[in-house]
Amino acid sequence: MRPAHEPPPSGGSGYAGSAPAGPARGTPGAAAFAPDPSHSWSAPLSPGSGRPVVSFAEPEGYDEQARPRPLGMRIRPRIAVAAACVVLGAGLIGGAVTGSWLVGDSGDGGARDTFTEAGGLWHSVPVDQLFPPTVSGTGAGPGGADRIWTRIAVAPDTGCANAFDPLLRKALAPVGCERLLRATYIDATQSYVTTVGLLFTTADATAMRSLDARFAKEGLDRRTDLMPRPYAAKGTPAAGFGDEQRAAWTVSVLTDAPVVVYAVSGWADDRAVDDPQPAEEAMESGATTSVAQAGLGHEAQGLADRVERALRKNVGPSTEQPS
């Protein structure tokens, strides 16, 4: 893991994959941060410039669904029977082809190609498209309140050795670790900090489905001994955001992309938390813990959901799941 450098001076640009961003604009005594949306995660340095060579993701188009054509003629009974046979045969053949496409067996790509494409986003998409400088969470707060988060730090892309509690790292081991991307945000009131992460795995779709099923069956996303760790960047309001400050968290294993999305939140004043809660529990109606009352479950879940949406937008509509 490469060491994180000090945040850039006021007016400077933070480079993804090499240095954390500076503090949020408006933070007392903090340096201004103006991210350059063109920088990508693993771009090589151009000779003598110190600036990365940028790569961009190609946006995918959306195909309009064709409207059915009305039947504009009457067919005699005998012709209708013959036509029905042709349609039935074509339907069976088409169904077989469609089924093959869905499991990724067709030669023209399909679901398997989309899954593979998602796995390569960590090095082909600019950081600002995966972790936007500002994230709006309409209705994401307690009681449907709107939230706004500002990115204050971006971690260098690393492996997974120190990013998770030991048991969580062991639970995630079957899907491997290709790359880990992380960023830390602060809310508009500067009361809460949240680290959100994208773990790009080396697994295929079958392994991701198996891990997702295990998390659901064994409740691994609810255990306090299986939590992701924060990214505490020096010189930012999250500098003291360590393991003891974790308040709420969420872990989501995607099945249509080789990615695990997670987030962990805490107070921005570095206070320790004795009873962290899974975001889902902290968001339950009537929850009375200090974590729930502060809305820290909403902070973690709301930000994780929106970063996941940003990830999907870079692949295309075929990875969208019903909300």
Helices and strands as residue ranges (DSSP letters): H 77-102, H 111-119, H 121-124, H 127-130, E 134-137, G 142-144, E 147-154, H 166-172, G 173-175, E 179-187, E 192-200, H 205-218, G 220-222, G 243-245, E 248-253, E 259-267, E 277-278, H 279-282, H 290-294, H 296-313, G 317-319
